[in-house]
């Protein structure tokens, strides 16, 4: 389930990155890279888990699937938080800088 969630996030962010003209302004390039990296990590994990469990890999318990779903969603949320922090630090439109300067004046 973690692999499915991260691949879905990677595909969606890749499509958004490819179609949006403001990709460099919004630092959209980092999002697909993070999610494709997470997808690769979960894919390698799935391979090793399959080697260990064999046929039992394809019949997971519902509680295990739910835990994997929560883990996948938390990885996507963490990726989005990291992207927001990068966006706020880089401040491509100068919004944060102007808000700080406005408070000082």
Backbone bond lengths (Angstrom), bond angles and torsions (degrees), N, CA, C in turn:
res aa  C-N    CA-C-N  psi(-1)  N-CA   C-N-CA  omega(-1)  CA-C   N-CA-C  phi
1 X - - - 1.449 - - 1.530 110.27 -
2 X 1.335 116.85 -36.49 1.466 119.26 177.94 1.515 110.46 -63.43
3 X 1.319 116.50 -39.20 1.465 120.33 178.29 1.520 110.63 -63.43
4 X 1.312 116.51 -43.51 1.463 120.92 -179.74 1.529 111.62 -62.86
5 X 1.313 117.54 -44.43 1.471 121.55 -179.14 1.531 110.39 -65.41
6 X 1.330 116.95 -44.40 1.463 118.95 -177.94 1.527 112.10 -70.26
7 X 1.323 118.26 -36.17 1.470 119.96 176.36 1.523 110.33 -67.17
8 X 1.312 117.32 -40.12 1.467 120.48 177.21 1.529 110.52 -61.64
9 X 1.320 117.11 -44.44 1.468 120.40 177.61 1.523 110.72 -64.12
10 X 1.322 117.45 -39.16 1.465 120.95 179.80 1.527 111.22 -65.27
11 X 1.317 116.79 -42.84 1.470 119.80 -179.96 1.525 110.36 -66.31
12 X 1.311 117.44 -44.41 1.471 120.56 -179.07 1.523 110.44 -62.80
13 X 1.323 117.75 -46.92 1.460 119.48 -178.97 1.522 112.15 -68.84
14 X 1.322 117.65 -31.06 1.464 119.92 175.93 1.518 110.92 -66.37
15 X 1.321 117.39 -42.32 1.466 120.84 178.05 1.525 110.51 -64.48
16 X 1.332 117.04 -42.76 1.466 120.51 178.08 1.525 109.94 -63.18
17 X 1.324 117.38 -44.31 1.462 121.29 178.97 1.523 110.95 -60.92
18 X 1.320 116.67 -41.83 1.464 120.75 -176.06 1.528 112.01 -71.15
19 X 1.316 117.63 -34.49 1.465 119.99 -174.53 1.522 114.00 -94.02
20 X 1.329 119.07 -18.57 1.461 120.79 -175.85 1.525 110.49 -87.60
21 X 1.309 116.73 128.55 1.462 121.24 -179.60 1.524 112.74 -75.56
22 X 1.324 117.90 -17.26 1.465 121.72 -179.06 1.526 111.73 -94.20
23 X 1.334 118.00 23.69 1.467 121.51 -172.58 1.515 112.91 -59.68
24 X 1.328 118.76 -40.40 1.462 118.83 -179.53 1.526 110.82 -75.66
25 X 1.308 116.72 -32.66 1.464 120.25 179.25 1.531 111.20 -67.59
26 X 1.315 116.68 -38.57 1.462 120.95 -178.55 1.529 113.23 -94.07
27 X 1.329 117.08 6.54 1.469 122.56 179.40 1.529 111.53 54.22
28 X 1.333 115.90 44.07 1.465 120.60 -177.63 1.526 113.04 -75.55
29 X 1.312 118.54 -14.37 1.457 120.34 -178.27 1.511 114.25 -66.59
30 X 1.320 116.95 -26.13 1.468 120.48 -177.15 1.530 111.88 -74.59
31 X 1.324 117.06 -31.92 1.471 120.66 -177.07 1.528 113.30 -62.87
32 X 1.339 118.94 -53.91 1.471 117.28 178.93 1.521 112.93 -60.75
33 X 1.332 117.25 -35.09 1.464 119.32 178.70 1.525 111.39 -63.57
34 X 1.320 116.96 -42.29 1.467 119.68 178.65 1.525 111.01 -64.26
35 X 1.329 116.29 -44.67 1.464 119.12 -176.54 1.527 112.23 -72.97
36 X 1.342 118.32 -34.78 1.467 119.10 175.50 1.528 109.93 -69.00
37 X 1.323 117.54 -35.09 1.464 120.01 175.23 1.519 111.71 -64.03
38 X 1.331 116.15 -42.40 1.467 119.94 177.14 1.526 110.41 -64.62
39 X 1.325 116.95 -38.62 1.467 120.60 178.42 1.519 111.11 -63.30
40 X 1.311 116.62 -41.85 1.460 120.30 177.54 1.529 110.84 -63.46
41 X 1.324 116.31 -40.66 1.458 120.55 178.11 1.528 110.98 -62.01
42 X 1.339 116.85 -46.58 1.470 119.91 -179.51 1.522 111.44 -68.51
43 X 1.344 117.63 -30.25 1.461 120.42 177.57 1.529 110.93 -66.34
44 X 1.329 116.28 -44.33 1.460 120.09 177.19 1.530 109.89 -63.66
45 X 1.315 117.05 -39.62 1.453 121.26 176.56 1.528 111.14 -61.39
46 X 1.329 116.96 -41.09 1.465 120.96 179.37 1.526 111.07 -65.56
47 X 1.310 116.99 -37.98 1.470 119.71 178.13 1.522 110.63 -62.62
48 X 1.329 116.30 -47.91 1.464 119.24 -179.69 1.525 111.96 -66.24
49 X 1.320 116.89 -35.53 1.467 120.00 177.89 1.531 110.54 -68.05
50 X 1.330 117.08 -37.28 1.463 119.85 177.60 1.525 110.83 -65.77
51 X 1.334 116.53 -41.04 1.468 119.73 178.99 1.530 110.07 -62.05
52 X 1.311 116.13 -35.02 1.462 119.85 -179.08 1.522 112.42 -76.70
53 X 1.343 117.84 -43.03 1.465 121.30 -171.51 1.522 114.70 -95.92
54 X 1.304 117.69 -20.13 1.477 123.94 -175.89 1.536 111.02 57.48
55 X 1.320 118.85 -123.05 1.469 122.04 -174.95 1.530 112.99 -68.08
56 X 1.310 117.69 -25.43 1.467 120.70 180.00 1.527 111.57 -66.75
57 X 1.328 116.85 -16.73 1.466 121.16 179.04 1.531 111.09 -61.65
58 X 1.333 116.52 -32.68 1.466 121.06 -175.13 1.524 113.78 -88.20
59 X 1.322 118.26 0.56 1.463 121.69 176.88 1.530 110.30 -129.05
60 X 1.341 116.47 68.67 1.469 118.58 -178.43 1.528 111.07 -74.96
61 X 1.294 114.69 157.92 1.461 121.45 175.34 1.530 109.02 -73.14
62 X 1.344 118.06 146.94 1.471 119.82 179.42 1.531 113.21 -58.17
63 X 1.324 117.64 -36.77 1.460 120.36 178.92 1.528 111.20 -65.55
64 X 1.333 116.48 -37.83 1.466 120.20 176.76 1.522 111.19 -65.38
65 X 1.326 116.13 -38.75 1.465 119.62 178.25 1.526 110.99 -66.09
66 X 1.317 116.57 -39.45 1.459 120.38 178.62 1.533 110.93 -65.80
67 X 1.328 116.87 -42.13 1.460 120.66 176.54 1.525 111.09 -62.24
68 X 1.326 116.97 -41.83 1.462 120.41 177.76 1.521 111.60 -64.83
69 X 1.333 116.96 -36.88 1.459 120.18 177.54 1.526 110.68 -63.89
70 X 1.329 116.90 -45.33 1.467 120.30 178.56 1.528 110.97 -63.65
71 X 1.319 117.13 -38.46 1.458 120.58 178.11 1.532 110.55 -64.92
72 X 1.330 116.99 -43.29 1.461 120.77 178.45 1.515 112.25 -63.67
73 X 1.326 116.51 -42.13 1.471 119.92 178.43 1.526 111.60 -67.36
74 X 1.320 117.03 -35.72 1.464 118.91 178.27 1.525 111.16 -70.08
75 X 1.326 117.97 -33.04 1.465 120.80 175.61 1.529 110.10 -65.89
76 X 1.324 117.10 -41.88 1.466 120.62 177.44 1.522 110.18 -64.82
77 X 1.325 117.45 -42.29 1.467 120.57 178.59 1.525 111.05 -63.56
78 X 1.321 117.54 -41.35 1.454 120.66 178.31 1.524 110.96 -64.47
79 X 1.331 117.38 -39.42 1.461 120.79 176.09 1.513 111.83 -61.78
80 X 1.325 116.98 -40.65 1.464 120.56 177.76 1.523 111.88 -67.06
81 X 1.332 117.22 -37.70 1.467 120.67 177.53 1.530 110.09 -65.03
82 X 1.320 117.12 -43.21 1.467 120.49 177.99 1.523 110.09 -61.43
83 X 1.325 117.59 -42.34 1.462 121.26 178.25 1.530 110.87 -62.61
84 X 1.334 117.43 -42.23 1.464 120.26 178.16 1.526 112.06 -63.49
85 X 1.318 116.97 -39.87 1.463 119.99 177.97 1.529 109.85 -63.82
86 X 1.320 116.85 -44.63 1.463 120.36 177.31 1.523 110.32 -60.52
87 X 1.312 116.93 -43.30 1.460 121.10 179.84 1.524 111.34 -63.34
88 X 1.318 117.49 -41.20 1.462 120.37 179.37 1.524 112.18 -70.02
89 X 1.315 117.15 -36.36 1.464 120.24 179.47 1.524 110.63 -70.52
90 X 1.328 117.52 -44.95 1.471 120.97 179.42 1.522 111.17 -70.06
91 X 1.319 117.53 -36.04 1.464 124.37 177.45 1.533 112.37 47.13
92 X 1.342 117.68 65.53 1.465 120.11 -174.12 1.527 114.51 -64.99
93 X 1.284 119.13 -29.37 1.468 121.64 179.85 1.530 112.80 -95.48
94 X 1.310 117.44 -5.62 1.454 121.16 179.48 1.520 113.90 74.99
95 X 1.312 117.87 19.39 1.466 122.04 -177.57 1.523 110.95 -68.03
96 X 1.313 117.25 -45.91 1.464 120.87 -178.25 1.528 109.60 -66.60
97 X 1.317 116.36 -43.77 1.462 120.55 -179.78 1.526 111.11 -60.80
98 X 1.329 117.37 -44.52 1.476 119.61 -179.90 1.529 111.88 -67.68
99 X 1.343 116.54 -33.83 1.470 119.40 178.30 1.528 110.55 -68.00
100 X 1.321 116.88 -38.51 1.458 120.39 178.56 1.527 110.50 -68.63
101 X 1.316 116.94 -43.04 1.466 120.30 179.43 1.523 111.81 -66.96
102 X 1.319 117.28 -33.50 1.464 121.56 178.52 1.524 110.17 -67.05
103 X 1.336 118.06 -37.23 1.472 120.89 178.83 1.515 111.56 -68.62
104 X 1.331 117.52 -34.44 1.450 121.05 -178.55 1.534 111.33 -72.31
105 X 1.318 117.23 -31.36 1.469 120.22 -176.57 1.500 112.69 -77.69
